Amino acid sequence: MGKLGSSRGTEMGVISEHSAGKRRSFSPERETYSAPPSDLQPFPLFILTFAMARLSGLQRDVLSLYRKCLREIRNKPEDSRINFKKYARAEFQKHLSVNKKDFSTIEYLLRKGNRQLELYSTPGIRNIR
């Protein structure tokens, strides 16, 4: 760290160190960063904004189903994993146009997806095309 009250340039803006408590300040208008001193590097503002976004219950359920699909793909033979991954991605992309307020359709698709996941999770199914 520099002397108290000094400032130095970074890729994100200017970090100003204040004598009051050796605290760094952030202001979007001035492009400066504010956080108590630590060994961690500061996160860019857009990452912090994205991380704070809240998801609805149905959105969490859809993401959970997709993660379950990806986890289950790891249990499949290595040479057929790419086919399962393409299929799962295509099924989710097929329904991207569904309105997020169309709860009955989303719930139906979640039930259908869970049934398909259960079916394709069986060890007897080794490949999909």
Secondary structure, DSSP 4 states (H G I P E B T S, - for coil): ---TT-EEE-SSSEEEE-SSTT-EE-BTTTTB--B---SSPPPPHHHHHHHT----HHHHHHHHHHHHHHHHHTTS-GGGHHHHHHHHHHHHHHTTTS-TT-HHHHHHHHHHHHHHHHHHTSTT-----
